[in-house]
Every structure is written in structure tokens, then in C-alpha cells.
């Protein structure tokens, strides 16, 4: 087992800690899940998640600082996307873990998590 521990560097643990921090807030988690579907403007994300634009701005700044999303300027507006395409299947797999740990969290034909 020590060979596995030797391969996990401080960089790896810091990256996982940043991801954990990002997912620890429901708004940030919602942003990541929304952006796994398609890039979006902050105002659209704020409306979809039911938060103010200031809250969304703060949460996007946090996600940028964690290295999980990137801002793409477009004229006077800026839209956001996931910083790495590997996040899409990773988030999909995490949703499967959530459904395994808490099977009643999403059920029925309207569930789009799995």
C-alpha cells in the first residue's frame, strides 16, 4: 500500500482539497453541474440557481481560483465553462456515488443524475 501513498504528492492532495472546497457549497456544486451540460453566462446561472448576481460572481471567482472554471470574454460579456473536459465524467461519476450512498436523493423517470 505504501507505493500508492508515495505516488500521491502534495500537489495531488492540494488539487483534491480544492475540488472538495468547490463542492462543499451547494451553489458552487450547482454551477459545476450546470457547466457540465454547457457553457453559460453568469446571469443565466444565477437565474437557474436562484441566487443573486453578486452571489454568482463570488462563487464563480472561487471556482476560477480553484482552477475548475474559466472565463471567456465575449465583447462586453463573459461566459464560463469547465476548465478541463475531464471534469464532466468526474462529476458524472460523483453523482453515481451520491446515488449509491443516498439512493433516495433522486428517483423516478425525471431523474437525470445517473
C-alpha positions in Angstrom: 0.0 0.0 0.0 2.9 2.4 0.5 3.6 2.5 -3.2 0.1 4.2 -3.7 0.8 6.7 -0.9 4.2 7.5 -2.4 2.6 8.5 -5.7 0.1 10.9 -4.1 2.1 14.2 -4.0 1.3 17.4 -2.2 0.1 18.7 -5.5 -2.4 15.9 -5.8 -3.8 16.4 -2.3 -4.0 20.1 -2.8 -5.9 19.6 -6.1 -8.4 17.3 -4.4 -8.8 19.7 -1.5 -9.6 22.5 -3.9 -12.2 20.2 -5.6 -13.6 19.3 -2.2 -13.9 23.0 -1.3 -15.6 23.8 -4.5 -18.2 21.0 -4.0 -18.8 21.9 -0.3 -21.1 24.8 -1.3 -24.4 23.9 -2.9 -24.3 26.9 -5.3 -20.8 26.1 -6.5 -21.8 22.4 -6.9 -24.8 23.6 -8.9 -22.6 25.7 -11.1 -20.3 22.8 -11.9 -23.2 20.6 -12.7 -24.8 23.2 -14.9 -21.5 23.8 -16.7 -21.0 20.1 -17.3 -24.1 20.4 -19.6 -23.0 23.6 -21.5 -21.1 26.9 -21.0 -23.2 29.7 -19.6 -23.3 33.4 -18.7 -23.3 34.3 -15.0 -26.7 35.9 -15.2 -28.2 32.7 -16.6 -26.5 30.6 -13.9 -27.8 33.0 -11.2 -31.3 32.8 -12.5 -31.2 29.0 -12.9 -29.8 28.5 -9.4 -32.0 31.2 -7.7 -29.2 33.3 -6.4 -28.3 37.0 -6.9 -25.8 38.0 -9.5 -23.4 39.2 -6.8 -23.5 35.7 -5.1 -22.9 34.1 -8.5 -20.0 36.4 -9.2 -18.4 35.5 -5.8 -18.9 31.8 -6.5 -17.5 31.9 -10.0 -14.5 33.8 -8.6 -14.0 30.9 -6.1 -14.3 28.3 -8.8 -11.8 30.2 -11.0 -9.4 30.3 -8.1 -9.8 26.6 -7.6 -8.9 26.2 -11.3 -12.2 24.5 -12.2 -13.8 27.0 -14.4 -12.5 29.6 -16.9 -13.9 32.9 -18.0 -14.2 33.5 -21.7 -14.6 37.2 -22.7 -17.1 37.9 -25.4 -17.4 41.6 -26.2 -18.9 43.3 -23.1 -20.0 39.9 -21.6 -18.1 36.9 -20.2 -19.3 33.4 -20.3 -18.0 30.4 -18.3 -17.1 26.8 -19.0 -15.4 24.0 -17.2 -11.6 24.4 -17.3 -11.0 20.8 -18.2 -13.1 18.3 -20.1 -12.1 15.6 -17.6 -14.4 17.3 -15.1 -17.5 16.1 -17.0 -17.1 12.4 -16.5 -15.6 13.0 -13.0 -18.8 14.9 -12.0 -20.9 12.2 -13.6 -19.1 9.5 -11.6 -19.5 11.6 -8.4 -23.2 11.7 -9.0 -23.3 8.0 -9.2 -21.5 7.8 -5.9 -24.1 10.1 -4.3 -26.9 8.0 -5.7 -25.2 4.9 -4.3 -24.7 6.5 -0.8 -28.1 8.1 -0.7 -30.3 6.2 -3.2 -33.5 8.2 -2.3 -32.0 11.6 -3.3 -33.1 11.3 -6.9 -35.6 8.8 -8.2 -38.1 8.2 -10.9 -38.2 8.9 -14.6 -37.5 12.7 -14.1 -34.1 12.0 -12.6 -31.3 13.0 -14.9 -28.4 12.3 -12.5 -27.5 8.8 -13.4 
